[in-house]
Amino acid sequence: MTLYTQEQIDKANQTNLEEFLQQKGEHLRKTGSESVLIYKDSTGEHDSISVRRNRWYDHKNMRGGYPLKFMQEFYGMSFRTAMKELLYGEEPGPGRKKNAKQDNAKEKAENTVRNDANPSEDKIGKSEFILPEKDRNMKRLFAYLLQKRFLSQSVVKCFVDQKILYQEKEHGNVVFVGTDKDGVPKSACKKSAAEQTKGFRMTVAGSDCRYGFCWRGDSSKLYVFEAAIDLMSFITLKNDDWKTDSFLALDGLSSKPLLQFLEEQKNIHEIFLCLDYDAAGIETCDKLKDILIEKGYEVEKIKREYPLYKDWNEQLKAEHGVEAIFPQSHPKKTAYHVAVRKLGILNANTESPYMKWRKQGHEKSGFSFYLEQMKRDFKQAEKLVKQKEADTKPLFASILRMADLSICLMCEVKGENSLPELTRYQTTIQKLEKAYKPYLDKSKMDRRIQEMKEEMEHLKTLAVQDKPSLFVWAKNMADMAMRTIIYVETEYLQELERKNSFVEQSKEEQKTEPDTTEQIELEMGG
């Protein structure tokens, strides 16, 4: 196979990603020296991806890098397809024998994410951090926070007195300041107090993203929020002696401010995650909890505090009779629960054609029936994915059977015969559901199929008599199948639409190019 050269890989990664995405019709919003990509997925519209020249960073999922990886992550393209798109149809260089050096070059191109890959935190030419000039009064600030946000005057005044909350002179924006343990300002965020510019917020240039708006108390308790206004809303709702506890706003969903705060405040042993009750907040809570456990914090000391509405300020609004946004469940967790119910209902109906077929197959061939049928269903699913069919019902059916048969295999191999068959089945699948974390489930369909294919290949190396190993294999397959079912139900159609629109636009661009013999040969693969 002809391979792309390292020079071509470097060339692809030098592509100006901002210009490239604009040419492809993606929605980018300019914010200072970088752009923000506006995109949609099953959880709604997002602006978490920053792009600057040939660099990108996804603040929501904490990953980033260069154009080649972006094409693979965002569009779900293979390495070769991504290369061809970034090089505008350029074919691989002259063929040569594949060697370890070239393998390493490809791996580096696919996986490189430098420590400073976040465009917002680029150390090259980083701006000096200077706080916006303070206004002579804070009338606008108090009017906005008290009348529009319903915060307690005493709470707002406490933060004003700490010199970490003030009104900007130039535009009258509210400024929230992040400080270190010595009270030295390290970061700042501006938010508009004007009704006509609702939603405007901007991080001050040169801000150190490791420091967030906070209150440092002497107790062992820390309350963590997404935004400063949520933090002050919670304190207003709490309405008691709060100053001995610590409070931190992440100014988004990054774990960096939390880890920095804990590094400085060794008195903290109990952490309350008070993030928004929506898809992003649910994912981030799972992620932060895993990070904290890895850092040595006790599971019992990491707690989730849920607002009654979408966030704490929405709850405060509701208490003042203002229409508020209700809590929002995570679409993937909802879809997982629906799939679990479907499988439970399926197994409860023992007289259905499917259940009779499954029972007869098992009675005839034992659990090898499950394995052989899963192989057939996987081949069918793989074929359907390659065809990129918009009708996902056949794909859904194949993967649902794989999940069902995997769970049946888990139950049989484990052999808890003291429980009724249906109870064993439901207990097993409920454990899978409880362990599911959407923030770890970000792969596109091609990658999911590849993972299942690798697991199918791994089956050949297992001795079917080795029940512990077979149980682990079946559990892995059940987990992969369930996650793929959820993806089909929530995001796969969006992936297909994005891919198809990208391909169609590329074809249109090719049609507008000069109709030279060289170009015709290139399009025909000559």
Buried (B, 14 or more C-beta within 10 A) or exposed (E): EEBBBBEBBEBBBEBBBBBBBBEBEBBBEEEEEBBBBBBEBBBEEBBBBBBBBBBBBBBBBBBBBBBBBBBBBBBBBEBBBBBBBBBEEBBBEEEEEEEEEBEEBBEEBBEBBEEBBBBBBBEEEBEEBEBBEEBEEBEBBBEBBBEBBBBBEEBBEBBBEBEBBBBBBEBBBBBBBBBBEEEEBBBBBBBBBEEEEEEEBEBBBBBBBBBBBBBBBEBBBBBBBBBBBBBBBBBBBBEEEBEEBBBBBBBBBBBBBBBBBBEBBEEBEBBBBBBBBBBBBBBBBBBBBBBBEEEEBEEEBBBBBBBBBBBBBBBBBBBEEEEBBEBBEBBBBBBBBEBBEBBBEBBEEEEEEEBEEBEEBBEEEEBEBBBEBBEEBBEBBBEBBEEEEEEBEBBBBBBBBBBBBBBBBBBBBBEEEEEEEEEBBBEBBEEBEEEBBBBEBBBBBBBBBEBBBEBBEEBEEEEBEEEEBBBBBBBBBBBBBBBBBBBBBBBBEEBBEBBEEBBEEBEEEEEEEEEEEEEEEBBEEE
